[in-house]
């Protein structure tokens, strides 16, 4: 295994670490990127550990900083947050194809990295596989029941009191619907990746399925409020055909940033199993 620091993209503003296998490399290279504002090493250095494990399996891996994050400089372009991330990922793929014989790409992304990965795959057909952790989630009735059951188990009296207060607030808020809507719109405008409707999200997933992009969804225990039972993906998208069949794992003993060694082993194992089925 060898590792090199790369500069690439417009004016060489982007920075990444290339990890290459010692022997013959597979045809698919894997991209790892920032989770939120954390540099390319990933939370608790998980991207470093993951890149080296994947390289031991024969994969070329680039862990990169998007524009304005880590060691990468901000872009001069006037693009949206999503458009800039897609542009950066395209530049990374262009550069790797100049340096190596790789023909196609896969991406593993956590949280914002998952959103960026999906946007890039829709825009660029070179991305053939996506491992996405803690992306948008769509609660079902069972989700709400599981959540309520947990709340009552932990604090029965306090939960009942909060529910009663919330009911009163909902009745009162009907007198101020206009203010509530304005506040809701302001929050939406200030979010880089606002949650699309379920139908919109399903349409994006279906577009990737139609292009035969291999998908693996993963939800950690930290998103219990939004995703908390193993059949939730299938239940949520039961009316959206093939979207409901996308593989989806709930890993309740893994937190959002893989803090513990146990959580890191679970995450690395999940990505590695996904990757070994690629070319």
Rosetta blueprint (number, residue, H / E / L):
1 X L
2 X E
3 X E
4 X E
5 X E
6 X E
7 X E
8 X E
9 X L
10 X H
11 X H
12 X H
13 X L
14 X E
15 X E
16 X E
17 X E
18 X E
19 X E
20 X E
21 X L
22 X L
23 X L
24 X L
25 X L
26 X L
27 X L
28 X E
29 X E
30 X E
31 X E
32 X E
33 X L
34 X L
35 X L
36 X L
37 X L
38 X L
39 X L
40 X L
41 X L
42 X L
43 X H
44 X H
45 X H
46 X H
47 X H
48 X H
49 X H
50 X H
51 X H
52 X H
53 X H
54 X H
55 X H
56 X H
57 X L
58 X L
59 X L
60 X E
61 X E
62 X E
63 X E
64 X E
65 X E
66 X L
67 X L
68 X L
69 X L
70 X L
71 X L
72 X L
73 X L
74 X L
75 X L
76 X L
77 X L
78 X L
79 X L
80 X L
81 X H
82 X H
83 X H
84 X H
85 X H
86 X H
87 X H
88 X H
89 X H
90 X H
91 X H
92 X H
93 X H
94 X H
95 X H
96 X H
97 X H
98 X H
99 X H
100 X L
101 X L
102 X L
103 X L
104 X E
105 X E
106 X E
107 X E
108 X E
109 X E
110 X E
111 X L
112 X H
113 X H
114 X H
115 X H
116 X H
117 X H
118 X H
119 X H
120 X H
121 X H
122 X H
123 X H
124 X L
125 X L
126 X L
127 X E
128 X E
129 X E
130 X E
131 X E
132 X E
133 X E
134 X L
135 X L
136 X L
137 X L
138 X L
139 X L
140 X L
141 X H
142 X H
143 X H
144 X H
145 X H
146 X H
147 X H
148 X H
149 X H
150 X H
151 X H
152 X H
153 X H
154 X H
155 X L
156 X H
157 X H
158 X H
159 X H
160 X H
161 X H
162 X H
163 X H
164 X H
165 X H
166 X H
167 X H
168 X H
169 X H
170 X H
171 X H
172 X H
173 X H
174 X H
175 X H
176 X H
177 X H
178 X H
179 X H
180 X H
181 X H
182 X H
183 X H
184 X H
185 X H
186 X H
187 X H
188 X H
189 X H
190 X L
191 X L
192 X L
193 X L
194 X L
195 X L
196 X L
197 X L
198 X H
199 X H
200 X H
201 X H
202 X H
203 X H
204 X H
205 X H
206 X H
207 X H
208 X H
209 X H
210 X H
211 X L
212 X L
213 X L
214 X E
215 X E
216 X E
217 X E
218 X E
219 X E
220 X E
221 X H
222 X H
223 X H
224 X L
225 X L
226 X L
227 X L
228 X L
229 X L
230 X L
231 X L
232 X H
233 X H
234 X H
235 X H
236 X H
237 X L
238 X L
239 X L
240 X L
241 X H
242 X H
243 X H
244 X H
245 X H
246 X L
247 X L
248 X E
249 X E
250 X E
251 X E
252 X L
253 X L
254 X L
255 X L
256 X L
257 X L
258 X L
259 X L
260 X L
261 X H
262 X H
263 X H
264 X H
265 X H
266 X H
267 X H
268 X H
269 X H
270 X H
271 X H
272 X H
273 X H
274 X H
275 X H
276 X L
277 X L
278 X L
279 X L
